[in-house]
Amino acid sequence: MAIDLFITARQQLRLTLQWAGIRADEQEFWRIPDNDGSLQRVTKDPNESTDDFTLSRLTAQVRYRWEIGPLSDLFIVYTRGSNLDNRISDEFSDLFHDTLITPVIDVLVLKLRYRFGL
């Protein structure tokens, strides 16, 4: 999701949010044959651990840009990102909520780009 707000012709506010949430449950197992041919179905030993997994990664960014003059800008950027460990029993709503409140990165950056000269 991305939202752009143009406050004036020289000022911009941008919000971006990207979340990848995957919950995978094992079902069938297949093997690639040594020679040419179709995939071969295999059975898994019931004593082996499960191959289920979850993935929850979030990146959010708020960026303010002010064009001071030609080729001169002020940027204020806030970035927050998360990456949760494998939590097989959680629902998507829990994964999303916990990803929002447990950041791995939480950074505020100020950048001034100024053109010197005539």
Residue frames as qw, qx, qy, qz and C-alpha x, y, z in Angstrom:
[[0.000, 0.893, 0.450, 0.000, 0.00, 0.00, 0.00],
 [0.422, -0.041, 0.021, 0.905, 1.30, 3.45, -0.86],
 [0.025, 0.898, 0.436, -0.050, -0.25, 6.85, -0.27],
 [0.431, 0.122, 0.066, 0.892, 1.12, 10.12, -1.65],
 [0.060, -0.891, -0.409, 0.186, 0.00, 13.53, -0.42],
 [0.451, 0.339, 0.113, 0.818, 1.22, 16.57, -2.32],
 [0.229, -0.679, -0.433, 0.547, 0.92, 19.38, 0.22],
 [0.225, 0.843, -0.101, -0.478, 2.22, 21.98, -2.26],
 [0.767, 0.613, -0.192, -0.009, 4.11, 21.77, -5.53],
 [0.310, 0.653, -0.609, 0.327, 7.34, 21.60, -3.47],
 [0.337, -0.348, 0.735, -0.475, 6.27, 19.41, -0.54],
 [0.734, 0.020, -0.576, -0.359, 5.34, 15.75, -0.54],
 [0.499, -0.351, 0.679, -0.408, 4.37, 13.24, 2.15],
 [0.682, 0.198, -0.629, -0.316, 4.51, 9.54, 1.28],
 [0.620, -0.322, 0.612, -0.369, 3.43, 6.54, 3.32],
 [0.645, 0.265, -0.663, -0.271, 4.26, 2.99, 2.24],
 [0.632, -0.307, 0.609, -0.367, 3.37, -0.26, 3.97],
 [0.665, 0.302, -0.628, -0.269, 4.32, -3.70, 2.74],
 [0.597, -0.339, 0.640, -0.345, 3.50, -6.92, 4.59],
 [0.588, 0.227, -0.731, -0.261, 4.23, -10.47, 3.53],
 [0.569, -0.265, 0.613, -0.479, 2.36, -13.05, 5.57],
 [0.628, 0.203, -0.688, -0.301, 2.54, -16.75, 4.71],
 [0.624, -0.280, 0.621, -0.382, 1.16, -19.71, 6.60],
 [0.581, 0.347, -0.660, -0.326, 2.11, -23.02, 4.99],
 [0.762, -0.235, 0.515, -0.314, 0.89, -26.46, 6.03],
 [0.030, -0.336, 0.887, 0.316, 2.58, -29.57, 4.65],
 [0.799, 0.210, 0.155, -0.542, 0.37, -31.79, 2.52],
 [0.958, 0.261, 0.103, 0.059, 2.23, -33.88, -0.03],
 [0.357, -0.687, 0.508, 0.378, 5.85, -34.58, -0.84],
 [0.820, 0.569, 0.052, -0.012, 7.35, -35.03, -4.29],
 [0.585, -0.488, 0.447, 0.468, 10.82, -35.90, -5.54],
 [0.463, 0.734, -0.329, -0.371, 12.54, -34.90, -8.76],
 [0.983, 0.059, 0.153, 0.083, 13.64, -38.10, -10.56],
 [0.533, -0.504, 0.438, 0.520, 17.32, -38.71, -11.26],
 [0.298, 0.092, 0.679, 0.664, 16.55, -39.11, -14.98],
 [0.280, -0.090, -0.293, -0.910, 13.92, -37.52, -17.21],
 [0.300, -0.386, -0.867, -0.098, 10.33, -38.02, -16.17],
 [0.378, -0.716, -0.258, -0.527, 7.50, -36.79, -13.99],
 [0.215, -0.535, 0.552, -0.602, 7.75, -35.93, -10.33],
 [0.566, -0.113, -0.817, 0.022, 7.54, -38.94, -7.99],
 [0.569, -0.649, -0.001, -0.505, 5.27, -38.90, -4.96],
 [0.452, 0.179, -0.761, 0.429, 7.02, -39.94, -1.71],
 [0.614, -0.679, -0.360, -0.181, 5.71, -40.59, 1.78],
 [0.034, 0.675, -0.463, 0.573, 7.15, -38.88, 4.81],
 [0.478, -0.103, -0.798, 0.351, 8.12, -40.78, 7.95],
 [0.405, -0.765, -0.370, -0.338, 5.48, -39.90, 10.58],
 [0.695, -0.535, -0.216, 0.428, 8.20, -39.63, 13.24],
 [0.446, 0.211, 0.083, 0.866, 9.89, -36.71, 11.43],
 [0.032, -0.494, -0.344, 0.798, 9.18, -33.16, 12.55],
 [0.414, 0.764, 0.483, -0.106, 6.63, -31.09, 10.68],
 [0.440, 0.115, 0.317, 0.832, 7.57, -28.95, 7.69],
 [0.019, -0.884, -0.449, -0.127, 4.84, -26.36, 8.42],
 [0.438, -0.135, -0.115, 0.881, 6.06, -22.78, 8.62],
 [0.078, 0.922, 0.373, -0.066, 4.92, -19.17, 8.85],
 [0.473, 0.117, 0.088, 0.869, 6.48, -15.98, 7.58],
 [0.060, -0.919, -0.387, 0.033, 5.59, -12.46, 8.65],
 [0.498, -0.092, 0.075, 0.859, 7.65, -9.50, 7.38],
 [0.071, 0.915, 0.395, -0.034, 6.60, -5.87, 7.51],
 [0.430, -0.025, 0.066, 0.900, 8.22, -2.72, 6.18],
 [0.025, 0.899, 0.438, -0.013, 6.62, 0.68, 6.80],
 [0.461, -0.038, 0.059, 0.884, 8.01, 4.04, 5.78],
 [0.070, 0.928, 0.339, -0.135, 6.89, 7.66, 6.14],
 [0.553, 0.016, 0.197, 0.809, 8.81, 10.13, 3.99],
 [0.092, 0.925, 0.239, -0.282, 8.54, 13.91, 3.90],
 [0.590, 0.137, 0.299, 0.737, 10.25, 15.76, 1.03],
 [0.053, 0.920, 0.190, -0.340, 10.59, 19.52, 0.72],
 [0.650, 0.419, 0.208, 0.599, 12.15, 20.97, -2.41],
 [0.322, -0.693, -0.126, 0.633, 14.06, 23.99, -1.11],
 [0.248, 0.753, -0.271, -0.546, 15.20, 25.01, -4.59],
 [0.800, 0.486, -0.308, -0.173, 16.43, 23.49, -7.84],
 [0.749, 0.241, -0.573, 0.231, 18.37, 20.30, -7.00],
 [0.038, 0.294, -0.634, 0.714, 18.08, 21.11, -3.25],
 [0.681, -0.379, -0.477, -0.406, 15.85, 18.99, -1.01],
 [0.259, -0.375, 0.695, -0.557, 15.21, 18.20, 2.62],
 [0.694, -0.117, -0.654, -0.278, 14.12, 14.61, 3.38],
 [0.393, -0.347, 0.655, -0.544, 12.82, 13.30, 6.69],
 [0.699, 0.071, -0.638, -0.316, 12.33, 9.52, 6.59],
 [0.538, -0.343, 0.628, -0.445, 11.00, 7.21, 9.30],
 [0.643, 0.199, -0.689, -0.268, 11.38, 3.47, 8.66],
 [0.594, -0.306, 0.613, -0.422, 10.08, 0.56, 10.74],
 [0.661, 0.266, -0.633, -0.302, 10.57, -3.09, 9.84],
 [0.660, -0.332, 0.570, -0.360, 9.85, -6.46, 11.42],
 [0.598, 0.269, -0.723, -0.219, 10.51, -10.11, 10.81],
 [0.735, -0.383, 0.348, -0.438, 8.83, -12.70, 13.06],
 [0.119, -0.313, 0.942, 0.027, 10.19, -16.14, 13.79],
 [0.411, -0.110, -0.812, -0.400, 8.29, -19.25, 12.75],
 [0.333, 0.020, 0.622, -0.709, 4.97, -19.34, 14.69],
 [0.124, -0.102, -0.896, -0.413, 2.91, -22.15, 13.18],
 [0.085, -0.505, -0.837, 0.192, -0.13, -21.94, 15.45],
 [0.022, 0.468, 0.199, -0.860, -0.80, -18.18, 14.99],
 [0.437, 0.719, 0.540, 0.029, -3.54, -16.75, 12.80],
 [0.451, 0.498, 0.204, 0.712, -2.87, -14.01, 10.24],
 [0.216, -0.889, -0.135, -0.381, -4.34, -11.30, 12.47],
 [0.722, -0.658, 0.082, 0.201, -1.95, -12.27, 15.29],
 [0.741, 0.066, 0.224, 0.629, 1.01, -12.37, 12.93],
 [0.239, 0.700, 0.209, 0.640, 0.20, -8.91, 11.54],
 [0.423, -0.878, -0.074, -0.210, -0.40, -7.38, 14.98],
 [0.780, -0.515, 0.144, 0.324, 2.80, -8.81, 16.49],
 [0.651, 0.291, 0.226, 0.664, 4.80, -7.74, 13.45],
 [0.035, 0.844, 0.155, 0.512, 3.60, -4.16, 13.97],
 [0.493, -0.844, 0.072, -0.197, 4.54, -4.00, 17.65],
 [0.784, -0.446, 0.311, 0.301, 7.91, -5.85, 17.58],
 [0.515, 0.836, -0.185, -0.047, 10.20, -3.97, 15.18],
 [0.874, -0.059, 0.076, 0.477, 13.64, -5.18, 14.18],
 [0.390, 0.136, 0.108, 0.905, 14.50, -1.77, 12.76],
 [0.097, -0.889, -0.438, 0.093, 13.15, 1.59, 13.89],
 [0.527, -0.114, 0.135, 0.831, 15.06, 4.49, 12.29],
 [0.175, 0.936, 0.246, -0.180, 14.59, 8.22, 11.71],
 [0.618, 0.007, 0.283, 0.734, 16.83, 9.78, 9.05],
 [0.138, 0.915, 0.124, -0.358, 17.28, 13.43, 8.10],
 [0.645, 0.086, 0.411, 0.639, 18.94, 14.23, 4.77],
 [0.158, 0.878, 0.053, -0.448, 19.71, 17.64, 3.32],
 [0.656, 0.221, 0.442, 0.571, 20.78, 17.82, -0.30],
 [0.041, 0.904, 0.100, -0.415, 21.90, 21.30, -1.30],
 [0.701, 0.484, 0.219, 0.476, 23.27, 22.55, -4.60],
 [0.334, -0.700, 0.059, 0.628, 26.07, 25.07, -4.26],
 [0.401, 0.056, 0.516, 0.755, 26.92, 27.40, -7.08],
 [0.186, 0.298, -0.052, -0.935, 25.33, 29.91, -9.36]]
